[in-house]
Amino acid sequence: MSFVNILSIASYMPGESISNDRLASLIGELDEELMAQVDVQDRYWTINAETGEPSESNSDISAKSARLALEKAGVSAEDVDLIVMSTCSPDYPLPATVTQVQDNLGLRTAATIEVRSGCCGAVQALDIAKLYLSTGQYRTALVIGTEVISPLLYQMYGHKDKDDLRLRDKLCIYSFGDGSAAMVLQASEQANGHLIGKSAFACAGGGKKPGMIVPIGGTAIPITHEALDKGLFSLKVDFTGSAKYTADILHEGFHETLSKAGVTAKDIQGCIIPEGNTGYLRDDLQRSGKLSEEWLEIENRVYDNLKYVGNTGSPAVLLAFEHAVRTGKVNQGDNVMFLAIETSKWLFAGTVFQWKGV
């Protein structure tokens, strides 16, 4: 079996950062306690925040992050024979956005897979690419995580007076941002920054209602004038459920990832968990009796960049990792854990690799 090495990581953020002050002028302020819970200072949107006018599509920013990753790796787009992409905000229901990304990269043919997921999607995409590359079926893969959530957010405030906005809608608008990130993976007989052991991912939400949902647009609730009038074209988040279940999902995912990779917390030099440095995660673990020795061992090596980009769904882990590499939080030769928690149906996804890329 070949090793699967990660050659590069790159990110692309659309437009200029949108500060909390700018959002406050559009939708009103949140009190200090709620802002501390949101823990976001800036975010990036593909739309004009005042008018809702889009400037870039999901496939546009995906292709841009992919090109940057290929350039950093010194790999030509023509060498890519597999693209695995995760998003829950595609350009269209069909065709799959990954096929448009392929087209934007100038590739007549490539194997393409699109994962419909949020925060866990990029880790799932990495594992899918690893499986195909390790068998020798393909040699070079792009793994992409991208979200364009801002058009949904605009539907929640764009035609309303800010005094009429519900608090839970304001929380969503302050919390989420757009972005894209990509990795280049390559099969090799030599280990040089390779994925370690097996990945861990599962839906642990059997019997639980979804914690995050975009109700309209599928076959369950088609787009109709009535559905639009009810405000169903929006992002709905169960913030109470998130507080209730996150610690259990995090605990299970963290220990399952260590077990599947065959490593201990002491073996990990960098741990990338979206929202991993927010104080409430540790508090929730402690309250639920899940503050394990392994977590105490690693918590000072947990990194995220939530404050600078917001909740971004599929690219969240990759964006945080790219920022950690760029700012020297992760170094060549470090063993890195990715661990994502997703509230849509209470998922976790984790993997471990040695970083020797660019």
C-alpha positions in Angstrom: 0.0 0.0 0.0 1.3 3.5 -0.9 1.6 6.3 1.6 -0.6 9.3 1.1 1.3 12.5 1.7 -0.2 16.0 2.1 1.8 18.4 -0.1 0.2 21.7 0.6 -2.6 23.7 2.2 -4.0 27.0 0.9 -7.0 29.2 1.6 -9.1 31.9 -0.1 -11.3 34.3 1.6 -13.7 36.4 -0.5 -13.9 40.2 -0.3 -12.9 42.3 2.7 -13.4 41.3 6.3 -16.7 42.3 7.8 -16.3 43.5 11.4 -18.8 43.3 14.2 -19.2 47.1 14.1 -20.2 46.9 10.5 -22.7 44.1 11.2 -24.1 46.1 14.2 -24.9 49.0 11.8 -26.9 46.6 9.6 -28.7 44.3 12.1 -28.2 45.8 15.6 -25.8 44.8 18.4 -25.6 41.8 20.6 -25.0 42.2 24.3 -21.5 41.5 25.6 -22.4 38.1 27.0 -23.8 36.8 23.7 -20.8 38.3 21.8 -18.5 36.4 24.1 -20.3 33.2 23.2 -20.3 33.9 19.5 -16.5 34.6 19.8 -16.3 36.0 16.2 -14.7 39.4 15.5 -14.6 39.3 11.7 -16.0 37.2 8.8 -15.9 37.2 5.0 -18.9 37.1 2.7 -19.2 36.6 -1.0 -22.2 39.0 -1.0 -22.3 42.8 -0.5 -23.5 43.0 3.1 -25.7 46.0 2.3 -27.4 44.9 -0.9 -27.0 41.1 -0.9 -25.5 41.3 -4.4 -23.1 38.3 -5.0 -19.6 38.8 -6.2 -18.4 35.2 -6.3 -19.9 31.7 -6.4 -19.0 28.6 -4.4 -17.3 27.1 -7.5 -15.4 30.4 -8.1 -13.8 30.5 -4.6 -13.2 26.8 -4.6 -11.2 27.0 -7.8 -9.2 29.9 -6.4 -8.2 28.0 -3.2 -7.4 24.9 -5.4 -5.1 26.9 -7.7 -3.3 28.4 -4.7 -2.8 24.9 -3.2 -1.5 23.5 -6.5 0.9 26.4 -7.0 2.3 26.0 -3.5 2.8 22.2 -4.1 4.4 22.8 -7.4 1.8 20.5 -9.1 0.1 21.2 -12.4 -3.7 21.1 -12.5 -3.3 18.5 -15.4 -1.7 16.1 -12.9 -4.8 16.0 -10.7 -6.8 12.9 -11.4 -9.2 13.1 -8.3 -11.1 16.0 -6.8 -13.0 15.4 -3.5 -15.0 18.4 -2.3 -17.2 19.1 0.6 -19.9 21.7 0.8 -23.4 22.2 2.1 -23.9 25.3 0.0 -23.5 24.2 -3.6 -24.0 26.5 -6.6 -27.0 24.3 -7.7 -28.6 21.0 -6.6 -27.3 19.7 -9.9 -24.7 19.6 -11.4 -22.4 18.9 -8.5 -20.3 22.0 -7.7 -17.1 19.9 -7.8 -17.7 19.3 -11.5 -17.8 23.1 -12.1 -14.6 23.5 -10.1 -13.0 20.8 -12.4 -14.1 22.9 -15.4 -12.8 26.1 -13.8 -9.4 24.4 -13.4 -9.4 23.6 -17.1 -9.6 19.8 -16.7 -11.5 18.0 -19.4 -11.6 14.8 -17.2 -11.1 13.9 -13.6 -12.7 11.7 -11.0 -15.0 13.9 -8.9 -16.8 13.3 -5.6 -18.9 15.8 -3.7 -19.6 15.3 0.0 -22.7 17.0 1.3 -21.7 18.0 4.8 -20.7 20.9 7.0 -17.8 21.1 9.5 -17.0 17.3 9.2 -16.9 17.3 5.4 -13.3 18.2 4.8 -12.1 15.4 7.1 -14.5 13.0 5.3 -13.2 14.2 2.0 -9.6 13.7 3.1 -10.4 10.1 4.1 -12.1 9.4 0.8 -9.1 10.7 -1.1 -6.7 8.7 1.0 -8.6 5.5 0.3 -8.5 6.0 -3.5 -4.9 7.1 -3.5 -3.6 4.3 -1.3 -5.0 1.7 -3.7 -3.1 3.1 -6.6 -6.3 3.9 -8.5 -5.3 7.6 -8.6 -2.1 9.4 -7.8 -2.8 13.1 -7.2 -5.9 14.5 -5.5 -7.3 17.9 -4.6 -9.4 18.0 -1.3 -11.5 21.1 -1.0 -13.8 22.5 1.6 -16.0 25.5 0.7 -19.1 27.3 2.0 -21.0 30.3 0.7 -23.5 30.8 3.5 -24.0 34.6 3.2 -26.8 34.5 0.7 -28.9 32.6 3.3 -27.9 35.1 6.0 -29.0 38.0 3.8 -32.4 36.5 3.4 -32.8 36.6 7.2 -32.2 40.4 7.5 -32.0 42.1 4.1 -35.6 43.1 3.9 -36.3 43.6 7.6 -35.9 46.5 10.0 -33.2 45.6 12.4 -35.6 46.1 15.4 -37.7 43.3 14.0 -35.0 40.7 13.9 -35.2 37.7 16.2 -32.3 37.2 18.6 -31.6 33.7 17.2 -31.4 35.1 13.7 -28.9 37.7 14.8 -26.8 35.0 16.5 -26.6 33.1 13.1 -25.7 36.3 11.2 -22.9 37.2 13.6 -21.6 33.6 13.7 -21.2 32.5 10.1 -18.9 33.3 7.2 -17.8 32.2 3.8 -14.5 30.8 2.7 -12.6 28.0 0.9 -9.5 25.9 1.5 -7.8 23.2 -0.4 -5.1 20.5 0.1 -3.0 18.6 -2.5 -2.5 14.9 -1.7 -0.3 12.5 -3.5 0.4 8.8 -3.3 4.0 7.8 -2.8 6.1 4.8 -1.8 7.9 7.1 0.7 6.3 8.6 3.7 6.8 12.4 3.6 4.0 14.1 5.6 1.5 11.2 5.5 -1.9 10.5 6.9 -1.5 8.2 9.9 -3.6 5.1 10.7 -7.4 5.3 10.1 -9.8 8.2 10.3 -12.8 8.3 12.6 -16.2 9.7 11.7 -19.7 8.9 12.7 -23.2 10.3 13.0 -23.9 10.2 16.8 -27.2 11.8 16.4 -29.5 8.8 16.2 -32.8 9.7 18.0 -31.9 13.4 18.1 -33.4 16.2 16.1 -31.1 18.0 13.7 -29.2 20.9 15.4 -28.7 22.8 12.2 -30.9 22.8 9.1 -31.7 24.7 5.9 -35.3 23.6 5.6 -36.2 24.7 2.1 -34.8 23.6 -1.3 -34.9 19.8 -1.1 -37.7 17.4 -2.0 -39.2 17.5 1.5 -39.9 21.2 1.3 -39.7 22.4 -2.3 -39.2 26.1 -3.0 -42.7 27.7 -3.2 -44.0 31.2 -2.6 -45.6 29.9 0.6 -42.4 28.4 1.9 -40.5 31.6 1.0 -43.1 33.7 2.8 -42.6 31.6 5.9 -38.9 32.5 5.9 -37.8 28.9 5.4 -35.0 29.9 3.0 -32.6 30.5 5.9 -30.2 28.8 8.3 -31.7 27.6 11.5 -29.4 26.6 14.4 -30.4 24.9 17.7 -28.1 26.8 20.0 -29.6 25.2 23.1 -29.1 21.7 21.7 -25.5 22.5 20.7 -24.7 23.4 24.3 -26.4 20.2 25.5 -24.8 17.7 23.2 -21.4 19.1 22.0 -19.4 17.9 25.0 -20.5 14.3 24.4 -19.8 14.4 20.7 -16.4 16.1 21.2 -15.4 13.5 23.8 -16.4 10.6 21.7 -14.8 11.9 18.5 -11.6 12.9 20.3 -11.0 9.5 21.8 -12.2 7.6 18.7 -9.7 9.6 16.5 -6.8 8.8 18.8 -7.8 5.1 18.9 -8.2 4.8 15.1 -5.0 6.5 14.3 -3.1 4.4 16.9 -1.6 7.4 18.7 -1.9 9.0 22.2 -2.5 12.6 23.0 1.2 13.0 23.9 2.0 12.1 20.2 0.1 15.1 18.9 1.9 18.4 18.6 -1.0 20.3 17.0 -4.8 19.8 17.4 -7.1 21.7 15.0 -10.7 21.9 16.3 -13.1 24.6 15.0 -14.2 26.6 18.0 -11.6 24.6 20.0 -10.3 27.5 22.0 -13.7 28.8 23.1 -13.9 28.6 26.9 -17.3 27.0 26.9 -16.0 23.7 25.4 -13.8 23.1 28.4 -16.6 24.1 30.7 -19.0 21.8 29.0 -16.6 18.9 29.2 -16.0 19.5 32.9 -19.8 19.8 33.6 -20.5 16.6 31.8 -17.7 14.7 33.5 -15.8 14.2 30.2 -12.7 16.3 31.0 -10.3 13.4 30.5 -6.6 13.2 31.1 -6.0 13.0 27.3 -7.9 16.3 26.8 -5.9 18.0 29.6 -2.7 16.7 27.9 -3.6 18.3 24.6 -5.8 21.3 25.3 -2.8 23.8 25.3 -2.0 22.6 21.7 -5.5 23.1 20.4 -5.8 25.8 17.7 -8.6 27.5 15.8 -9.1 30.8 13.9 -12.8 31.3 14.7 -12.4 34.9 15.7 -11.0 35.9 12.3 -13.3 34.0 9.9 -16.4 32.9 11.8 -18.1 29.6 11.5 -17.4 28.4 8.0 -18.7 24.8 7.9 -16.8 22.6 5.4 -13.6 24.6 5.2 -13.4 25.3 8.9 -10.7 22.7 9.8 -8.6 23.5 6.7 -8.9 27.3 7.2 -7.7 26.9 10.9 -4.9 24.6 9.9 -3.7 27.0 7.1 -3.7 29.8 9.6 -1.8 27.7 12.1 0.9 26.9 9.6 1.1 30.5 8.4 1.5 31.8 11.9 4.0 29.2 13.1 1.6 27.3 15.4 2.3 24.1 13.4 5.8 23.2 12.3 7.4 20.8 9.9 7.4 17.3 11.3 4.5 17.9 13.7 1.8 15.3 14.1 -1.5 17.0 13.7 -5.0 16.0 14.6 -8.0 17.3 12.8 -11.3 17.0 14.8 -14.5 18.5 13.6 -17.9 18.5 15.3 -21.0 19.1 13.3 -24.4 19.9 14.8 -26.5 19.3 11.7 -27.2 15.7 12.8 -24.5 15.6 15.6 -21.5 14.2 13.7 -17.8 14.0 14.4 -14.8 13.4 12.1 -11.2 13.1 12.9 -7.9 12.2 11.4 -4.1 12.4 12.2 -1.2 13.1 9.9 2.4 14.2 9.9 2.9 17.7 8.4 5.8 18.2 6.0 4.0 20.2 3.4 3.9 23.9 2.4 
